[in-house]
Amino acid sequence: MNDTNYLYHYYDKGKPLFNSVTSLPFEEAEKVMRSSLAESPDATEKFLNWFPKWHLTRRYELEKTVRSKFIAIGGNPVNTAPLYFTLGANKGLETWYYNLDIIKIPISEFDLSTVSFTYGDSFAVFNPKCNTGEEYWEQVYKYDDIIKLINKYGFPDDPEYDSINMIFPKDKPINEYQKYIEAHVWSDTVLNKYRQRAY
């Protein structure tokens, strides 16, 4: 699982590959997300009324922050919105999708000046109440530097959970766990090759 040579992307088979909802204007992104979530048998009207707006507001903010911090350390993001991957596989993410598919891409294929990393899910990494004092909180890294962090700390703690069946840890919300090394791909160059292979 703790593989530092590949980026993994998890998605619903049959849906368009490598689409970033935050590349859309906010109102359009909200409609797309609400429509997608409504396909879940567990989605309630109350949930659909508040979650997309809350989630997208936070995501747009985080992506601007991550992009800005990446540029500050010498990164070269091409796109305004990233596509999300993990460095190494992650069992928990397999439970996010009813019709799971996974794409695994060698890190060697990427121009690493267009790929940033956070030591954990960026929602947790940039959540002040999760901060326990280590240097990786609220930070964005290049590949070589995230490898140094992994060598120092290992991979983030990743509890067992099952999103589809709503089975989560009892001690804190799942979004407050770091769970994985998150990778943000800011260029379509490599992704376009895999889009073509998927059809």
Backbone as ProteinMPNN parsed JSONL, in Angstrom:
{"seq_chain_A": "MNDTNYLYHYYDKGKPLFNSVTSLPFEEAEKVMRSSLAESPDATEKFLNWFPKWHLTRRYELEKTVRSKFIAIGGNPVNTAPLYFTLGANKGLETWYYNLDIIKIPISEFDLSTVSFTYGDSFAVFNPKCNTGEEYWEQVYKYDDIIKLINKYGFPDDPEYDSINMIFPKDKPINEYQKYIEAHVWSDTVLNKYRQRAY", "coords_chain_A": {"N_chain_A": [[0.836, -1.212, 0.0], [1.922, 1.251, 0.809], [3.333, 2.764, -1.34], [5.688, 4.546, -3.003], [6.202, 5.052, -5.623], [4.153, 5.28, -7.422], [1.227, 7.06, -8.492], [-2.149, 6.987, -7.483], [-5.485, 6.932, -8.627], [-8.854, 7.101, -7.795], [-12.122, 6.248, -8.839], [-15.521, 6.358, -10.177], [-16.35, 3.775, -12.257], [-17.222, 4.101, -15.667], [-18.01, 6.713, -15.555], [-17.036, 10.032, -16.656], [-13.536, 10.39, -16.957], [-11.043, 11.831, -14.893], [-12.153, 14.423, -14.323], [-12.453, 17.617, -13.0], [-14.428, 19.054, -10.679], [-14.117, 21.543, -9.58], [-12.994, 23.033, -11.543], [-14.982, 24.265, -12.781], [-17.304, 27.1, -12.83], [-18.576, 28.26, -9.647], [-21.43, 27.991, -9.149], [-22.245, 26.259, -11.181], [-20.656, 24.044, -10.588], [-21.741, 23.341, -8.137], [-24.311, 22.459, -8.874], [-23.616, 20.216, -10.432], [-22.338, 18.61, -8.511], [-24.41, 18.215, -6.642], [-26.224, 16.794, -8.223], [-24.73, 14.486, -8.752], [-24.364, 13.43, -6.149], [-26.986, 12.915, -5.521], [-27.532, 10.529, -6.702], [-26.854, 8.588, -4.918], [-28.262, 6.125, -2.793], [-28.504, 6.81, -0.157], [-28.66, 9.528, 0.098], [-30.116, 12.349, 1.478], [-32.627, 14.938, 1.287], [-32.065, 17.071, 2.968], [-29.287, 16.745, 3.367], [-28.367, 17.118, 0.729], [-29.003, 19.753, 0.4], [-27.247, 21.227, 2.005], [-24.601, 20.123, 1.987], [-23.126, 20.116, -0.608], [-22.656, 22.919, -1.115], [-21.224, 23.699, 1.203], [-18.988, 21.943, 1.086], [-17.825, 22.537, -1.44], [-17.237, 25.273, -1.194], [-15.204, 25.172, 0.724], [-13.358, 23.565, -0.676], [-12.671, 25.115, -2.971], [-11.375, 27.245, -1.684], [-9.237, 25.883, -0.422], [-7.861, 24.824, -2.635], [-6.925, 27.119, -3.93], [-5.162, 27.986, -1.964], [-3.349, 25.802, -1.79], [-2.322, 25.808, -4.403], [-1.09, 28.344, -4.504], [0.843, 28.073, -2.477], [2.355, 26.035, -3.576], [3.429, 27.246, -5.873], [5.03, 29.078, -4.531], [7.099, 27.485, -3.585], [8.428, 26.831, -5.82], [6.967, 25.348, -7.637], [5.13, 24.568, -10.688], [2.263, 24.966, -11.527], [-0.097, 24.277, -14.046], [-2.859, 24.195, -14.578], [-5.827, 25.695, -13.121], [-7.268, 24.269, -11.288], [-6.719, 21.246, -9.485], [-6.271, 17.692, -10.237], [-7.036, 14.976, -8.167], [-4.995, 12.637, -6.496], [-3.545, 9.773, -4.812], [-0.43, 9.166, -3.221], [0.768, 6.142, -3.523], [-1.318, 3.28, -2.764], [-4.682, 3.222, -1.317], [-6.782, 1.846, 0.997], [-9.13, 2.782, 2.227], [-10.193, 4.683, 0.421], [-11.195, 3.052, -1.515], [-13.705, 2.477, -0.666], [-15.331, 4.567, -1.272], [-16.769, 4.505, -3.589], [-19.392, 3.175, -5.598], [-19.108, 1.756, -7.925], [-16.352, 0.972, -8.347], [-13.277, 1.948, -9.846], [-9.77, 1.98, -10.563], [-6.927, 3.858, -11.346], [-3.524, 3.58, -11.905], [-0.572, 5.275, -11.998], [2.774, 5.556, -12.991], [5.047, 7.485, -11.093], [7.198, 8.437, -12.442], [6.317, 9.209, -14.932], [5.37, 11.762, -14.809], [5.846, 15.303, -15.094], [7.343, 16.581, -12.493], [7.293, 19.135, -11.565], [4.75, 19.927, -11.82], [3.206, 18.648, -9.992], [1.954, 18.584, -6.802], [2.094, 17.928, -3.228], [0.503, 16.957, -0.164], [0.966, 16.168, 3.264], [-1.097, 14.16, 4.057], [-4.714, 14.195, 3.806], [-5.855, 17.122, 2.334], [-7.972, 18.548, 3.468], [-7.818, 17.912, 6.165], [-5.14, 18.604, 6.702], [-5.104, 21.377, 6.463], [-6.791, 22.144, 8.459], [-7.082, 23.824, 11.348], [-7.743, 22.744, 13.885], [-6.917, 20.151, 13.793], [-4.231, 20.213, 13.943], [-1.254, 19.073, 15.288], [1.238, 19.978, 15.777], [3.481, 19.121, 14.259], [5.8, 19.677, 11.499], [4.536, 19.485, 9.048], [1.938, 20.423, 8.891], [-0.393, 22.511, 7.267], [1.232, 22.809, 5.057], [2.721, 22.513, 1.797], [4.231, 20.316, -0.538], [7.0, 19.411, -2.706], [7.813, 16.483, -4.678], [10.323, 15.193, -3.889], [10.625, 16.239, -1.346], [8.345, 15.384, 0.021], [8.896, 12.702, 0.128], [11.059, 12.694, 1.887], [9.714, 13.434, 4.229], [8.027, 11.226, 4.566], [9.954, 9.288, 5.033], [10.767, 10.159, 7.497], [8.436, 10.193, 9.164], [6.875, 8.054, 8.398], [3.918, 6.777, 6.703], [0.78, 8.627, 6.857], [-1.537, 8.103, 9.622], [-4.136, 5.814, 9.072], [-7.273, 5.028, 9.476], [-9.467, 2.126, 9.649], [-12.34, 2.167, 7.644], [-15.622, 2.5, 6.138], [-17.073, 4.015, 3.681], [-19.346, 3.72, 2.007], [-21.074, 2.062, 3.449], [-21.339, 3.601, 5.656], [-19.684, 3.316, 7.942], [-17.68, 4.383, 10.36], [-14.766, 5.62, 12.195], [-15.048, 6.045, 15.777], [-13.924, 7.985, 17.371], [-13.355, 10.506, 16.231], [-14.388, 12.719, 13.527], [-14.184, 11.36, 10.206], [-13.025, 13.042, 8.305], [-11.152, 14.395, 9.736], [-9.003, 12.824, 9.99], [-5.768, 12.144, 8.629], [-5.121, 10.175, 6.701], [-3.867, 9.568, 4.064], [-1.158, 10.18, 1.715], [-1.688, 12.953, -0.101], [-1.875, 13.79, -3.516], [-1.617, 16.316, -5.962], [-2.382, 16.91, -9.16], [-1.501, 19.154, -11.546], [-1.543, 19.501, -14.271], [-2.596, 18.498, -17.546], [-1.132, 16.907, -19.235], [-0.005, 14.229, -18.898], [-2.313, 12.99, -17.997], [-4.088, 13.099, -20.14], [-3.225, 11.063, -21.855], [-4.035, 8.782, -20.485], [-6.754, 9.187, -20.349], [-7.446, 8.711, -23.014], [-6.842, 5.995, -23.226], [-8.797, 4.911, -21.69], [-11.123, 4.604, -23.058]], "CA_chain_A": [[0.0, 0.0, 0.0], [2.753, 2.445, 0.959], [4.137, 2.723, -2.559], [6.024, 5.92, -3.359], [6.564, 5.114, -7.047], [2.951, 5.391, -8.255], [0.06, 7.822, -8.078], [-3.395, 6.229, -7.641], [-6.707, 7.725, -8.739], [-10.044, 6.276, -7.565], [-13.266, 6.888, -9.478], [-16.632, 5.495, -10.572], [-16.247, 3.259, -13.622], [-18.32, 4.509, -16.537], [-18.149, 8.161, -15.527], [-15.883, 10.679, -17.296], [-12.303, 10.245, -16.194], [-10.223, 13.016, -14.631], [-12.902, 15.676, -14.364], [-12.376, 18.37, -11.75], [-15.631, 19.874, -10.549], [-13.736, 22.91, -9.223], [-12.589, 23.785, -12.742], [-16.21, 24.931, -13.22], [-17.791, 28.168, -11.955], [-19.113, 27.681, -8.416], [-22.845, 27.609, -9.251], [-22.323, 25.069, -12.03], [-20.058, 22.95, -9.822], [-22.703, 22.942, -7.103], [-25.35, 21.666, -9.535], [-23.029, 18.929, -10.812], [-22.101, 17.815, -7.309], [-25.702, 17.826, -6.08], [-26.764, 15.757, -9.098], [-23.952, 13.264, -8.535], [-24.665, 12.897, -4.816], [-28.382, 12.465, -5.489], [-27.581, 9.142, -7.181], [-26.649, 7.695, -3.78], [-29.53, 5.791, -2.125], [-28.51, 7.353, 1.207], [-28.685, 10.988, 0.067], [-31.373, 12.969, 1.905], [-32.798, 16.299, 0.789], [-31.338, 17.957, 3.883], [-27.868, 16.603, 3.048], [-28.12, 17.715, -0.588], [-29.18, 21.199, 0.495], [-26.136, 21.93, 2.671], [-23.247, 19.599, 1.83], [-22.363, 20.58, -1.776], [-22.198, 24.304, -0.955], [-20.169, 23.723, 2.233], [-17.804, 21.232, 0.612], [-17.198, 23.252, -2.547], [-16.658, 26.514, -0.664], [-13.923, 24.811, 1.342], [-12.434, 23.06, -1.691], [-12.144, 26.223, -3.766], [-10.425, 27.962, -0.828], [-8.051, 25.052, -0.235], [-7.113, 24.693, -3.882], [-6.197, 28.381, -4.125], [-4.06, 27.99, -1.001], [-2.364, 24.795, -2.191], [-1.671, 26.279, -5.632], [-0.229, 29.464, -4.144], [1.987, 27.552, -1.723], [3.168, 25.253, -4.51], [4.194, 28.222, -6.647], [6.024, 29.693, -3.64], [8.25, 26.587, -3.406], [9.011, 26.561, -7.133], [6.105, 24.529, -8.479], [4.678, 25.174, -11.939], [0.924, 24.464, -11.865], [-0.616, 24.768, -15.324], [-4.295, 24.37, -14.434], [-6.264, 26.406, -11.913], [-7.794, 23.267, -10.364], [-5.964, 19.997, -9.625], [-6.88, 16.37, -10.131], [-6.549, 14.4, -6.911], [-4.448, 11.29, -6.458], [-2.783, 9.465, -3.615], [0.881, 8.555, -3.43], [0.521, 4.818, -2.963], [-2.725, 2.866, -2.723], [-5.382, 3.515, -0.074], [-7.965, 0.97, 1.121], [-10.328, 3.541, 2.568], [-10.762, 5.313, -0.766], [-11.927, 2.047, -2.284], [-15.085, 2.413, -0.16], [-16.045, 5.793, -1.629], [-17.401, 4.388, -4.899], [-20.226, 1.991, -5.791], [-18.632, 1.033, -9.112], [-14.956, 1.395, -8.23], [-12.159, 1.654, -10.73], [-8.535, 2.595, -10.084], [-5.842, 4.038, -12.297], [-2.222, 3.64, -11.233], [0.348, 5.886, -12.96], [4.119, 5.711, -12.43], [5.449, 8.863, -10.804], [8.217, 8.796, -13.427], [5.695, 9.761, -16.141], [4.952, 13.141, -14.593], [6.719, 16.442, -14.844], [7.062, 16.767, -11.072], [7.053, 20.549, -11.25], [3.304, 20.142, -11.922], [2.534, 17.778, -9.011], [2.208, 18.95, -5.407], [1.714, 16.908, -2.248], [0.317, 17.293, 1.244], [1.135, 15.014, 4.151], [-2.46, 13.896, 4.515], [-5.845, 14.814, 3.127], [-5.706, 18.569, 2.512], [-9.009, 19.044, 4.379], [-7.275, 17.774, 7.518], [-3.853, 19.31, 6.813], [-5.362, 22.811, 6.616], [-7.789, 22.334, 9.517], [-6.287, 24.159, 12.538], [-8.009, 21.933, 15.073], [-6.228, 18.866, 13.645], [-2.791, 20.456, 14.022], [-0.594, 18.566, 16.493], [2.531, 20.619, 15.949], [4.543, 18.71, 13.335], [6.084, 20.705, 10.494], [3.814, 19.289, 7.786], [0.612, 21.044, 8.905], [-0.577, 23.703, 6.433], [2.359, 22.888, 4.131], [2.648, 21.852, 0.488], [5.566, 19.793, -0.808], [7.404, 18.75, -3.935], [7.961, 15.032, -4.515], [11.5, 14.817, -3.104], [10.448, 16.646, 0.044], [7.352, 14.518, 0.664], [9.588, 11.442, 0.4], [11.822, 12.909, 3.126], [8.753, 13.403, 5.342], [7.609, 9.828, 4.741], [11.074, 8.593, 5.673], [10.837, 10.613, 8.891], [7.226, 9.921, 9.941], [6.042, 6.999, 7.84], [2.69, 7.278, 6.089], [-0.191, 9.074, 7.863], [-2.459, 7.123, 10.201], [-5.279, 5.598, 8.194], [-8.161, 4.092, 10.172], [-10.401, 1.355, 8.83], [-13.682, 2.734, 7.551], [-16.377, 2.083, 4.963], [-17.94, 5.157, 3.378], [-20.62, 3.303, 1.425], [-21.925, 1.526, 4.516], [-21.361, 4.589, 6.747], [-19.007, 2.777, 9.123], [-16.557, 5.288, 10.57], [-14.213, 5.611, 13.554], [-15.91, 6.682, 16.772], [-13.258, 9.01, 18.177], [-13.422, 11.815, 15.584], [-14.877, 12.604, 12.146], [-13.221, 10.781, 9.276], [-12.313, 14.115, 7.608], [-10.087, 14.915, 10.589], [-7.858, 11.928, 9.84], [-4.949, 12.473, 7.458], [-5.466, 9.029, 5.867], [-2.996, 9.223, 2.934], [-0.414, 11.28, 1.094], [-2.498, 13.468, -1.202], [-1.137, 14.368, -4.639], [-2.438, 17.229, -6.767], [-1.809, 16.989, -10.511], [-1.906, 20.461, -12.057], [-1.364, 19.528, -15.723], [-3.302, 17.423, -18.241], [-0.256, 16.252, -20.209], [-0.003, 12.778, -18.672], [-3.697, 12.523, -17.818], [-4.734, 12.939, -21.45], [-2.883, 9.738, -22.389], [-4.85, 7.789, -19.794], [-8.143, 9.407, -20.795], [-7.6, 8.045, -24.311], [-6.791, 4.543, -23.032], [-9.957, 4.454, -20.92], [-12.307, 4.466, -23.928]], "C_chain_A": [[0.866, 1.257, 0.0], [3.808, 2.511, -0.147], [4.426, 4.15, -2.994], [6.387, 6.09, -4.833], [5.371, 5.292, -7.981], [1.943, 6.345, -7.629], [-1.186, 7.018, -8.411], [-4.571, 7.208, -7.696], [-7.905, 6.784, -8.671], [-11.255, 6.996, -8.154], [-14.345, 5.852, -9.785], [-16.476, 5.091, -12.026], [-17.47, 3.691, -14.436], [-18.575, 5.999, -16.535], [-16.914, 8.787, -16.181], [-14.668, 10.669, -16.376], [-11.573, 11.58, -16.074], [-10.985, 14.31, -14.894], [-12.791, 16.349, -13.001], [-13.567, 19.3, -11.652], [-15.257, 21.323, -10.25], [-13.093, 23.67, -10.384], [-13.788, 24.552, -13.315], [-16.493, 26.151, -12.347], [-18.567, 27.56, -10.782], [-20.552, 27.178, -8.583], [-23.017, 26.349, -10.096], [-21.762, 23.852, -11.305], [-21.023, 22.436, -8.761], [-23.815, 22.085, -7.701], [-24.835, 20.279, -9.894], [-22.846, 18.04, -9.586], [-23.408, 17.344, -6.692], [-26.323, 16.69, -6.896], [-26.047, 14.427, -8.88], [-24.288, 12.624, -7.201], [-26.087, 12.346, -4.739], [-28.536, 11.032, -5.98], [-27.399, 8.138, -6.049], [-27.988, 7.393, -3.12], [-29.635, 6.383, -0.722], [-28.626, 8.869, 1.24], [-30.069, 11.504, 0.46], [-31.436, 14.387, 1.344], [-32.032, 17.293, 1.657], [-29.843, 17.94, 3.572], [-27.533, 17.309, 1.737], [-28.233, 19.236, -0.556], [-27.984, 21.905, 1.115], [-24.751, 21.438, 2.258], [-22.52, 20.116, 0.593], [-21.824, 21.997, -1.612], [-21.066, 24.386, 0.06], [-18.882, 23.127, 1.699], [-17.079, 22.024, -0.474], [-16.585, 24.569, -2.097], [-15.293, 26.232, -0.07], [-12.914, 24.349, 0.289], [-11.84, 24.173, -2.543], [-11.103, 26.999, -2.957], [-9.118, 27.186, -0.706], [-7.212, 24.968, -1.501], [-6.346, 25.96, -4.215], [-4.98, 28.425, -3.205], [-2.964, 27.028, -1.424], [-1.609, 25.269, -3.428], [-0.677, 27.399, -5.331], [1.025, 28.997, -3.407], [2.917, 26.737, -2.617], [4.024, 26.182, -5.367], [5.315, 28.813, -5.807], [7.248, 28.812, -3.419], [8.838, 26.149, -4.751], [8.199, 25.667, -8.038], [5.611, 25.297, -9.694], [3.296, 24.634, -12.314], [0.411, 25.103, -13.149], [-2.102, 25.102, -15.182], [-4.636, 25.141, -13.158], [-6.803, 25.449, -10.861], [-7.038, 21.952, -10.567], [-6.871, 18.791, -9.794], [-6.223, 15.671, -8.953], [-6.137, 12.94, -7.076], [-3.941, 11.024, -5.051], [-1.43, 8.911, -4.039], [0.835, 7.205, -2.733], [-0.979, 4.548, -2.891], [-3.344, 3.192, -1.37], [-6.677, 2.706, -0.002], [-9.241, 1.749, 1.404], [-10.991, 4.163, 1.359], [-11.52, 4.324, -1.638], [-13.386, 1.965, -1.853], [-15.883, 3.677, -0.488], [-16.941, 5.618, -2.851], [-18.187, 3.085, -5.011], [-19.719, 1.132, -6.94], [-17.148, 1.369, -9.306], [-14.093, 1.0, -9.421], [-10.966, 2.454, -10.235], [-7.558, 2.707, -11.244], [-4.564, 4.276, -11.504], [-1.207, 4.137, -12.271], [1.734, 6.023, -12.319], [4.475, 7.178, -12.228], [6.446, 9.359, -11.841], [7.627, 9.399, -14.702], [5.407, 11.253, -16.025], [6.123, 14.117, -14.624], [6.424, 16.859, -13.403], [6.962, 18.226, -10.656], [5.563, 20.888, -11.325], [2.519, 19.25, -10.958], [2.935, 18.211, -7.607], [1.664, 17.862, -4.483], [1.421, 17.561, -0.897], [0.446, 16.014, 2.062], [-0.206, 14.758, 4.839], [-3.477, 14.552, 3.594], [-5.787, 16.317, 3.387], [-6.792, 19.166, 3.403], [-8.528, 18.971, 5.82], [-6.021, 18.621, 7.699], [-4.055, 20.806, 7.05], [-6.499, 23.098, 7.604], [-7.043, 22.601, 10.826], [-6.543, 23.252, 13.738], [-7.392, 20.534, 14.981], [-4.73, 18.994, 13.932], [-2.211, 19.999, 15.355], [0.872, 19.001, 16.568], [3.648, 20.209, 15.011], [4.659, 19.718, 12.185], [5.243, 20.593, 9.235], [2.424, 19.922, 7.764], [0.634, 22.337, 8.094], [0.575, 23.91, 5.448], [2.081, 22.086, 2.86], [4.072, 21.48, 0.095], [5.737, 19.376, -2.261], [7.656, 17.272, -3.623], [9.148, 14.661, -3.626], [11.318, 15.136, -1.627], [9.38, 15.816, 0.754], [7.967, 13.155, 0.964], [10.411, 11.562, 1.683], [10.903, 12.859, 4.347], [8.284, 11.982, 5.628], [8.716, 9.035, 5.418], [11.168, 8.949, 7.153], [9.654, 10.116, 9.725], [6.493, 8.643, 9.531], [4.846, 7.62, 7.142], [1.712, 7.723, 7.185], [-1.04, 7.922, 8.398], [-3.712, 7.032, 9.347], [-6.206, 4.578, 8.836], [-8.98, 3.264, 9.185], [-11.753, 2.045, 8.836], [-14.308, 2.275, 6.242], [-17.392, 3.172, 4.653], [-19.303, 4.727, 2.868], [-21.586, 2.818, 2.501], [-21.938, 2.393, 5.768], [-20.798, 4.028, 8.05], [-17.713, 3.573, 9.305], [-16.006, 5.146, 11.982], [-15.089, 6.412, 14.506], [-15.264, 7.899, 17.421], [-13.3, 10.411, 17.572], [-13.918, 11.632, 14.162], [-13.784, 12.12, 11.201], [-12.423, 11.869, 8.547], [-11.23, 14.764, 8.459], [-8.901, 13.957, 10.655], [-7.077, 12.335, 8.593], [-5.076, 11.412, 6.36], [-4.434, 8.631, 4.809], [-2.12, 10.418, 2.579], [-1.223, 11.722, -0.123], [-1.595, 14.1, -2.257], [-2.094, 15.183, -5.49], [-1.75, 17.392, -8.125], [-2.395, 18.227, -11.188], [-1.706, 20.594, -13.567], [-2.073, 18.331, -16.332], [-2.396, 16.571, -19.123], [-0.263, 14.737, -20.075], [-1.433, 12.251, -18.614], [-4.391, 12.286, -19.154], [-4.427, 11.577, -22.068], [-3.766, 8.661, -21.766], [-6.33, 7.969, -20.091], [-8.389, 8.637, -22.094], [-7.635, 6.529, -24.15], [-8.05, 4.01, -22.366], [-11.179, 4.206, -21.797], [-12.01, 3.617, -25.151]], "O_chain_A": [[0.582, 2.213, -0.721], [5.003, 2.336, 0.091], [3.5, 4.892, -3.321], [6.831, 7.163, -5.242], [5.546, 5.439, -9.191], [1.819, 6.431, -6.407], [-1.28, 6.431, -9.49], [-4.644, 8.168, -6.929], [-7.968, 5.793, -9.398], [-11.401, 8.208, -7.991], [-14.125, 4.646, -9.673], [-16.469, 5.937, -12.921], [-18.601, 3.65, -13.952], [-19.276, 6.51, -17.409], [-15.863, 8.15, -16.255], [-14.775, 10.91, -15.173], [-11.498, 12.352, -17.03], [-10.502, 15.187, -15.61], [-13.012, 15.714, -11.97], [-13.704, 20.229, -12.448], [-15.992, 22.238, -10.621], [-12.693, 24.823, -10.224], [-13.634, 25.38, -14.214], [-15.977, 26.236, -11.233], [-19.144, 26.479, -10.905], [-20.856, 26.05, -8.194], [-23.828, 25.481, -9.774], [-22.321, 22.759, -11.393], [-21.107, 21.232, -8.521], [-24.219, 21.09, -7.1], [-25.527, 19.282, -9.69], [-23.165, 16.852, -9.623], [-23.509, 16.194, -6.263], [-26.879, 15.745, -6.336], [-26.68, 13.372, -8.83], [-24.477, 11.41, -7.124], [-26.356, 11.416, -3.978], [-29.55, 10.388, -5.711], [-27.747, 6.966, -6.197], [-28.78, 8.31, -2.904], [-30.727, 6.452, -0.158], [-28.687, 9.447, 2.326], [-31.072, 11.138, -0.152], [-30.413, 14.962, 0.972], [-31.427, 18.237, 1.149], [-29.204, 18.991, 3.52], [-26.53, 18.017, 1.649], [-27.634, 19.927, -1.381], [-27.723, 23.064, 0.793], [-23.816, 22.235, 2.182], [-21.369, 20.532, 0.721], [-20.664, 22.257, -1.933], [-20.063, 25.058, -0.179], [-17.811, 23.719, 1.834], [-15.857, 22.164, -0.432], [-15.515, 24.944, -2.575], [-14.335, 26.962, -0.324], [-11.739, 24.709, 0.36], [-10.638, 24.177, -2.809], [-10.058, 27.369, -3.492], [-8.033, 27.746, -0.862], [-5.984, 25.035, -1.44], [-5.231, 25.888, -4.73], [-3.899, 28.848, -3.614], [-1.786, 27.384, -1.422], [-0.386, 25.144, -3.492], [0.443, 27.399, -5.844], [2.129, 29.468, -3.681], [4.133, 26.753, -2.429], [5.212, 25.928, -5.564], [6.421, 29.027, -6.304], [8.323, 29.321, -3.101], [9.641, 25.218, -4.815], [8.677, 25.26, -9.097], [5.666, 26.526, -9.728], [3.164, 23.922, -13.309], [0.478, 26.321, -13.318], [-2.548, 26.164, -15.615], [-3.825, 25.223, -12.235], [-6.802, 25.77, -9.673], [-6.746, 21.581, -11.704], [-8.072, 18.852, -9.532], [-5.01, 15.759, -8.761], [-6.828, 12.136, -7.702], [-3.907, 11.919, -4.206], [-1.304, 8.271, -5.083], [0.861, 7.129, -1.505], [-1.796, 5.467, -2.95], [-2.63, 3.413, -0.391], [-7.561, 2.865, -0.843], [-10.306, 1.418, 0.883], [-12.218, 4.177, 1.266], [-12.392, 4.717, -2.413], [-14.219, 1.441, -2.593], [-17.01, 3.827, -0.016], [-17.779, 6.474, -3.131], [-17.724, 2.028, -4.581], [-19.885, -0.088, -6.926], [-16.758, 1.972, -10.305], [-14.169, -0.119, -9.929], [-11.125, 3.479, -9.571], [-7.386, 1.769, -12.022], [-4.533, 5.066, -10.56], [-1.006, 3.495, -13.302], [1.849, 6.554, -11.214], [4.228, 8.01, -13.1], [6.534, 10.56, -12.095], [8.347, 10.031, -15.474], [5.221, 11.931, -17.035], [7.24, 13.786, -14.229], [5.368, 17.429, -13.127], [6.588, 18.525, -9.522], [5.151, 21.985, -10.95], [1.303, 19.113, -11.091], [4.117, 18.206, -7.263], [0.888, 17.0, -4.895], [2.013, 18.579, -0.54], [0.084, 14.928, 1.611], [-0.416, 15.086, 6.007], [-3.135, 15.354, 2.725], [-5.681, 16.741, 4.538], [-6.56, 20.196, 4.036], [-8.801, 19.873, 6.612], [-5.855, 19.28, 8.725], [-3.267, 21.433, 7.758], [-7.094, 24.176, 7.577], [-6.423, 21.684, 11.366], [-5.631, 23.019, 14.532], [-7.348, 19.811, 15.977], [-4.047, 17.992, 14.14], [-2.619, 20.471, 16.416], [1.649, 18.443, 17.343], [4.678, 20.883, 14.964], [3.744, 20.502, 11.932], [5.234, 21.519, 8.423], [1.789, 19.953, 6.71], [1.551, 23.149, 8.215], [0.865, 25.039, 5.051], [1.316, 21.122, 2.859], [5.01, 22.232, 0.358], [4.776, 19.038, -2.952], [7.705, 16.867, -2.461], [8.982, 13.879, -2.689], [11.793, 14.402, -0.761], [9.488, 15.568, 1.955], [7.6, 12.517, 1.951], [10.452, 10.624, 2.48], [11.273, 12.303, 5.381], [8.159, 11.581, 6.785], [8.445, 8.2, 6.282], [11.601, 8.132, 7.966], [9.837, 9.669, 10.857], [5.589, 8.196, 10.237], [4.763, 8.84, 7.004], [1.801, 7.25, 8.318], [-1.236, 6.908, 7.728], [-4.279, 8.049, 8.948], [-5.951, 3.377, 8.749], [-9.163, 3.655, 8.032], [-12.253, 2.457, 9.883], [-13.636, 1.738, 5.362], [-18.445, 3.246, 5.285], [-20.316, 5.308, 3.256], [-22.776, 3.13, 2.463], [-22.467, 1.997, 6.806], [-21.362, 4.237, 9.124], [-16.778, 3.454, 8.514], [-16.681, 4.62, 12.867], [-15.786, 7.34, 14.094], [-15.963, 8.755, 17.964], [-13.283, 11.401, 18.305], [-13.882, 10.521, 13.633], [-12.608, 12.434, 11.38], [-11.262, 11.647, 8.203], [-10.469, 15.595, 7.963], [-7.9, 14.254, 11.309], [-7.657, 12.814, 7.619], [-5.133, 11.764, 5.182], [-4.15, 7.441, 4.67], [-2.32, 11.524, 3.081], [-1.415, 10.95, -1.062], [-0.672, 14.847, -1.934], [-3.238, 14.788, -5.711], [-0.657, 17.951, -8.209], [-3.606, 18.34, -11.379], [-1.703, 21.711, -14.085], [-2.147, 17.269, -15.714], [-2.865, 15.594, -19.707], [-0.508, 14.034, -21.056], [-1.718, 11.172, -19.133], [-5.197, 11.365, -19.278], [-5.283, 10.998, -22.737], [-4.194, 7.732, -22.451], [-7.083, 6.995, -20.085], [-9.423, 7.988, -22.25], [-8.377, 5.849, -24.859], [-8.351, 2.82, -22.453], [-12.171, 3.652, -21.325], [-12.893, 3.402, -25.982]]}, "name": "protein", "num_of_chains": 1, "seq": "MNDTNYLYHYYDKGKPLFNSVTSLPFEEAEKVMRSSLAESPDATEKFLNWFPKWHLTRRYELEKTVRSKFIAIGGNPVNTAPLYFTLGANKGLETWYYNLDIIKIPISEFDLSTVSFTYGDSFAVFNPKCNTGEEYWEQVYKYDDIIKLINKYGFPDDPEYDSINMIFPKDKPINEYQKYIEAHVWSDTVLNKYRQRAY"}
